[in-house]
């Protein structure tokens, strides 16, 4: 698994998504509940940026139609979305947030 520096931990505000691009993949970084999560930034229902949505209870809500996704699993918490979005492994090294968007073979 190949990790890439996505941001500085000190730059991530609690419960405020931040969009980054890693190897051409749009990713939303979320610092919440003492952890940092990386989830694909594109809503599986409406093809809009999740990083523009709200974070609550370890979920991110799409601003357009209200679909909510679990930050740990990417699974939708209710309609209208029915398909999950990818989540990516995160490592913290010092102040660096490292994310892997590559799939293991």
C-alpha positions in Angstrom: 0.0 0.0 0.0 1.4 3.4 -1.0 0.7 6.3 1.3 0.9 10.0 0.1 0.9 13.1 2.3 -2.5 14.6 1.9 -2.4 17.5 4.4 -1.0 18.7 7.7 -3.0 17.5 10.7 -2.8 21.0 12.2 -4.6 22.3 9.1 -7.7 20.1 9.6 -10.4 21.7 11.6 -12.7 19.5 13.7 -15.9 18.4 11.8 -14.9 20.5 8.8 -14.3 18.5 5.6 -11.4 19.4 3.4 -11.1 18.4 -0.2 -7.8 17.2 -1.5 -6.7 15.4 -4.6 -4.5 12.3 -4.3 -3.1 10.8 -7.5 -6.1 12.1 -9.4 -8.6 10.9 -6.9 -10.9 13.5 -5.1 -10.8 12.8 -1.4 -12.5 14.4 1.6 -10.5 14.5 4.7 -12.4 14.7 8.0 -11.1 15.2 11.5 -13.8 14.1 14.0 -14.1 12.2 17.2 -10.4 12.1 17.7 -9.7 10.5 14.3 -9.0 11.4 10.7 -11.0 9.8 8.0 -10.5 9.8 4.2 -13.5 9.2 2.0 -14.0 9.6 -1.7 -15.3 13.2 -2.2 -18.0 12.3 -4.8 -21.5 11.4 -3.7 -22.6 8.1 -5.1 -26.1 9.4 -5.6 -25.7 12.9 -7.2 -22.0 13.2 -8.3 -21.4 16.3 -6.2 -18.6 17.1 -3.7 -19.1 15.6 -0.2 -16.6 18.0 1.3 -19.2 20.8 0.9 -21.5 19.0 3.3 -21.9 18.7 7.1 -20.2 16.3 9.5 -22.1 14.8 12.4 -21.9 11.5 14.4 -19.0 10.2 12.3 -21.0 10.7 9.1 -20.8 13.2 6.2 -23.9 14.5 4.6 -24.2 15.5 1.0 -25.4 19.1 0.7 -27.5 18.5 -2.4 -30.0 15.8 -1.4 -29.1 14.9 2.2 -27.5 11.5 1.6 -25.3 10.7 4.6 -22.3 8.3 4.5 -20.5 6.6 7.4 -16.9 7.9 7.5 -15.6 4.6 8.7 -17.2 2.4 6.0 -18.5 4.7 3.2 -22.0 3.0 3.5 -25.0 5.3 3.1 -27.0 5.8 6.3 -30.2 6.3 4.4 -31.9 7.4 1.2 -31.6 8.7 -1.4 -28.1 7.2 -1.8 -28.0 3.4 -2.0 -24.4 2.8 -3.0 -21.4 3.3 -0.7 -18.5 5.5 -1.5 -14.9 4.3 -1.2 -13.0 5.0 2.1 -9.2 5.0 2.3 -6.7 4.1 5.0 -5.1 6.9 6.9 -1.9 7.1 8.9 -0.7 10.0 11.0 3.1 10.6 11.2 3.9 13.7 13.2 1.9 16.5 11.7 1.5 14.7 8.3 -1.8 13.0 7.3 -1.0 10.2 4.9 -3.6 8.5 2.8 -3.5 5.5 0.4 -5.9 5.5 -2.5 -4.2 2.5 -4.2 -5.9 -0.9 -4.1 -3.8 -3.9 -2.9 -3.4 -6.6 -5.5 
